[in-house]
């Protein structure tokens, strides 16, 4: 018998799809294409994983909630390093995008924790939409943080061979003190957030394994036994 979605599940699916599209458009208009590819790719992947798992069968809070809390706790520590080392201005120089420290703090340090708190409550009550947010976090900070290890190898859009901090207007927005972390210029393999990127990755990857891969193994095993 075909497993159809209930009205509540369909509304949650529509809301998640709308959120993904709107976030991609706003992100592209605000900070450009490169970060949107990373964040948008995580959102789309999370949406697909959520659709085939939590949306159809919510996971018990005792399983998903600890993984989510550990992931966002690691993420917040990671964001501290990013802020202290100048992640937003470094990304601005790397990709030529107008990403100010103020907008970085607003999204990741202020609005983000509110969303994480409400998501934790939603996971406790098995709210479908909370599962979508959790999957987005598991895929984004959980897996996509590996990009921090790639950024030092990419030549910046703005004065890649000048090691000095750069202040400039990008898209009419003044971005001061944009550091250069290009490895070939600085001789130092580092990018803001690299040291703590592993913190959200460990529970995030564990969540992907526990909620998706392990279940796929179980399904394959069950099918093989028939």
NORMOPE-V177497 format. One record per backbone hydrogen bond with DSSP energy under -1.0 kcal/mol. NH is the residue of the N-H (numbers start at 0). CO is the residue of the C=O. E is the energy in kcal/mol with one decimal. If there is no record, write none. Layout:
nh=NH co=CO e=E
nh=NH co=CO e=E
This chain:
nh=3 co=1 e=-1.2
nh=9 co=5 e=-2.5
nh=10 co=6 e=-2.4
nh=11 co=7 e=-2.0
nh=12 co=8 e=-2.4
nh=13 co=9 e=-2.5
nh=14 co=10 e=-2.5
nh=15 co=11 e=-2.4
nh=16 co=12 e=-2.4
nh=17 co=13 e=-2.6
nh=18 co=14 e=-2.5
nh=19 co=15 e=-2.3
nh=20 co=16 e=-2.3
nh=21 co=17 e=-2.9
nh=22 co=18 e=-2.7
nh=23 co=19 e=-1.9
nh=24 co=20 e=-2.3
nh=25 co=21 e=-2.9
nh=26 co=22 e=-2.5
nh=27 co=23 e=-2.4
nh=28 co=24 e=-2.4
nh=29 co=25 e=-1.9
nh=30 co=26 e=-3.0
nh=31 co=27 e=-1.1
nh=36 co=32 e=-2.1
nh=37 co=33 e=-1.3
nh=38 co=34 e=-2.9
nh=39 co=35 e=-3.3
nh=40 co=36 e=-1.9
nh=41 co=37 e=-1.8
nh=42 co=38 e=-2.4
nh=43 co=39 e=-2.7
nh=44 co=40 e=-2.3
nh=45 co=41 e=-2.8
nh=46 co=42 e=-2.4
nh=47 co=43 e=-2.0
nh=48 co=44 e=-2.5
nh=49 co=45 e=-2.8
nh=50 co=46 e=-2.2
nh=51 co=47 e=-1.7
nh=54 co=49 e=-2.6
nh=56 co=52 e=-2.4
nh=62 co=59 e=-2.1
nh=63 co=59 e=-1.9
nh=64 co=60 e=-1.8
nh=67 co=63 e=-2.3
nh=68 co=64 e=-2.7
nh=69 co=65 e=-2.3
nh=70 co=66 e=-1.9
nh=71 co=67 e=-2.6
nh=72 co=68 e=-2.2
nh=73 co=69 e=-2.3
nh=74 co=70 e=-2.1
nh=75 co=71 e=-2.3
nh=76 co=72 e=-1.8
nh=77 co=73 e=-2.2
nh=78 co=74 e=-2.4
nh=79 co=75 e=-1.5
nh=80 co=76 e=-1.5
nh=81 co=77 e=-2.1
nh=82 co=78 e=-2.7
nh=83 co=79 e=-2.6
nh=84 co=80 e=-2.2
nh=86 co=81 e=-3.0
nh=89 co=85 e=-1.7
nh=90 co=86 e=-2.6
nh=91 co=87 e=-2.1
nh=92 co=88 e=-2.0
nh=93 co=89 e=-2.3
nh=94 co=90 e=-2.6
nh=95 co=91 e=-1.4
nh=98 co=96 e=-1.6
nh=103 co=99 e=-1.8
nh=104 co=100 e=-2.6
nh=105 co=101 e=-2.4
nh=106 co=102 e=-2.2
nh=107 co=103 e=-2.5
nh=108 co=104 e=-1.4
nh=109 co=104 e=-1.4
nh=110 co=105 e=-2.8
nh=111 co=106 e=-1.8
nh=114 co=110 e=-2.0
nh=115 co=111 e=-2.6
nh=116 co=112 e=-2.2
nh=117 co=113 e=-2.3
nh=118 co=114 e=-2.4
nh=119 co=115 e=-2.2
nh=120 co=116 e=-1.8
nh=121 co=117 e=-2.3
nh=122 co=118 e=-2.8
nh=123 co=119 e=-1.7
nh=124 co=120 e=-1.5
nh=126 co=121 e=-3.2
nh=130 co=126 e=-1.2
nh=131 co=127 e=-1.2
nh=132 co=128 e=-1.8
nh=133 co=129 e=-2.3
nh=134 co=130 e=-2.4
nh=135 co=131 e=-2.4
nh=136 co=132 e=-2.2
nh=137 co=133 e=-2.7
nh=138 co=134 e=-2.3
nh=139 co=135 e=-2.8
nh=141 co=136 e=-1.7
nh=142 co=138 e=-1.2
nh=143 co=138 e=-2.0
nh=143 co=139 e=-1.2
nh=145 co=142 e=-1.6
nh=146 co=143 e=-1.9
nh=147 co=144 e=-1.9
nh=148 co=145 e=-1.8
nh=149 co=146 e=-1.5
nh=150 co=146 e=-2.0
nh=152 co=149 e=-1.9
nh=153 co=150 e=-1.7
nh=156 co=93 e=-1.2
nh=157 co=92 e=-1.6
nh=161 co=158 e=-1.5
nh=165 co=177 e=-2.1
nh=167 co=174 e=-1.9
nh=169 co=172 e=-2.7
nh=172 co=169 e=-1.4
nh=174 co=167 e=-3.0
nh=177 co=165 e=-3.6
nh=182 co=151 e=-3.1
nh=184 co=181 e=-1.1
nh=185 co=181 e=-2.8
nh=186 co=182 e=-2.5
nh=189 co=187 e=-1.4
nh=193 co=190 e=-2.5
nh=198 co=195 e=-1.4
nh=201 co=197 e=-2.1
nh=203 co=199 e=-1.7
nh=204 co=200 e=-3.0
nh=205 co=201 e=-2.0
nh=206 co=202 e=-2.2
nh=207 co=203 e=-2.0
nh=208 co=204 e=-2.3
nh=209 co=205 e=-2.9
nh=210 co=206 e=-3.1
nh=211 co=207 e=-1.9
nh=212 co=207 e=-1.7
nh=213 co=208 e=-3.1
nh=215 co=211 e=-2.2
nh=216 co=212 e=-2.2
nh=217 co=213 e=-1.8
nh=218 co=214 e=-2.4
nh=219 co=215 e=-2.6
nh=220 co=216 e=-2.2
nh=221 co=217 e=-2.5
nh=222 co=218 e=-2.7
nh=223 co=219 e=-2.1
nh=224 co=220 e=-1.2
